[in-house]
Amino acid sequence: MLTDQEIDKLANKYHITTKNGLLYCYGDQVDLPLADNLARTFGFDYAERLVKHLEKREVIVCE
């Protein structure tokens, strides 16, 4: 699993944000299969855990 700092860096690099429990990449909503793949890239089992982690950390990224 990545460290919090590494997760923040990747989220910023790929403009990953959350809104209403959903993942967005470069402002576009990410569909569930891709969201789960992204979550695994970040070291999480599935997208919901990544969303909760990012929301908890209040990651601010470029939109």
C-alpha positions as a Markdown table, in Angstrom:
| # | Residue | x | y | z |
|---|---|---|---|---|
| 1 | Met | 0.0 | 0.0 | 0.0 |
| 2 | Leu | 1.2 | 3.5 | -0.8 |
| 3 | Thr | 1.9 | 6.1 | 1.9 |
| 4 | Asp | -0.6 | 9.0 | 2.3 |
| 5 | Gln | 2.0 | 11.3 | 0.7 |
| 6 | Glu | 2.3 | 9.0 | -2.3 |
| 7 | Ile | -1.5 | 8.7 | -2.6 |
| 8 | Asp | -1.8 | 12.5 | -2.5 |
| 9 | Lys | 0.9 | 12.9 | -5.1 |
| 10 | Leu | -0.8 | 10.4 | -7.5 |
| 11 | Ala | -4.2 | 12.0 | -7.0 |
| 12 | Asn | -2.8 | 15.4 | -7.8 |
| 13 | Lys | -0.8 | 14.1 | -10.8 |
| 14 | Tyr | -3.9 | 12.5 | -12.4 |
| 15 | His | -6.4 | 15.2 | -11.2 |
| 16 | Ile | -8.4 | 12.7 | -9.2 |
| 17 | Thr | -11.2 | 14.2 | -7.1 |
| 18 | Thr | -14.2 | 13.0 | -5.2 |
| 19 | Lys | -17.7 | 14.3 | -5.1 |
| 20 | Asn | -20.8 | 12.7 | -3.6 |
| 21 | Gly | -18.9 | 9.5 | -3.1 |
| 22 | Leu | -17.8 | 9.2 | -6.7 |
| 23 | Leu | -14.4 | 9.4 | -8.3 |
| 24 | Tyr | -13.6 | 12.0 | -11.0 |
| 25 | Cys | -10.5 | 12.1 | -13.2 |
| 26 | Tyr | -9.8 | 15.3 | -15.0 |
| 27 | Gly | -13.4 | 16.4 | -14.2 |
| 28 | Asp | -15.0 | 13.4 | -15.8 |
| 29 | Gln | -16.9 | 10.8 | -13.6 |
| 30 | Val | -15.0 | 7.5 | -13.5 |
| 31 | Asp | -17.2 | 4.4 | -14.2 |
| 32 | Leu | -17.1 | 1.6 | -11.6 |
| 33 | Pro | -14.7 | -0.9 | -13.3 |
| 34 | Leu | -12.1 | 1.9 | -14.0 |
| 35 | Ala | -12.6 | 3.3 | -10.4 |
| 36 | Asp | -11.9 | -0.2 | -9.0 |
| 37 | Asn | -8.7 | -0.4 | -11.2 |
| 38 | Leu | -7.6 | 3.0 | -10.0 |
| 39 | Ala | -8.2 | 2.0 | -6.4 |
| 40 | Arg | -6.0 | -1.1 | -6.8 |
| 41 | Thr | -3.3 | 1.1 | -8.3 |
| 42 | Phe | -3.5 | 3.2 | -5.1 |
| 43 | Gly | -3.3 | 0.0 | -3.0 |
| 44 | Phe | -7.0 | -0.3 | -2.0 |
| 45 | Asp | -9.3 | -3.3 | -2.5 |
| 46 | Tyr | -12.0 | -1.3 | -4.3 |
| 47 | Ala | -13.1 | 2.2 | -5.2 |
| 48 | Glu | -15.2 | 3.0 | -2.2 |
| 49 | Arg | -12.1 | 2.7 | 0.1 |
| 50 | Leu | -10.1 | 5.0 | -2.1 |
| 51 | Val | -13.0 | 7.6 | -2.2 |
| 52 | Lys | -13.3 | 7.5 | 1.6 |
| 53 | His | -9.6 | 7.8 | 2.0 |
| 54 | Leu | -9.4 | 10.8 | -0.3 |
| 55 | Glu | -12.4 | 12.5 | 1.3 |
| 56 | Lys | -10.9 | 11.9 | 4.8 |
| 57 | Arg | -7.6 | 13.4 | 3.7 |
| 58 | Glu | -9.4 | 16.4 | 2.0 |
| 59 | Val | -7.0 | 16.2 | -0.9 |
| 60 | Ile | -7.1 | 19.4 | -2.9 |
| 61 | Val | -6.3 | 18.9 | -6.6 |
| 62 | Cys | -6.4 | 21.0 | -9.7 |
| 63 | Glu | -9.7 | 20.9 | -11.5 |
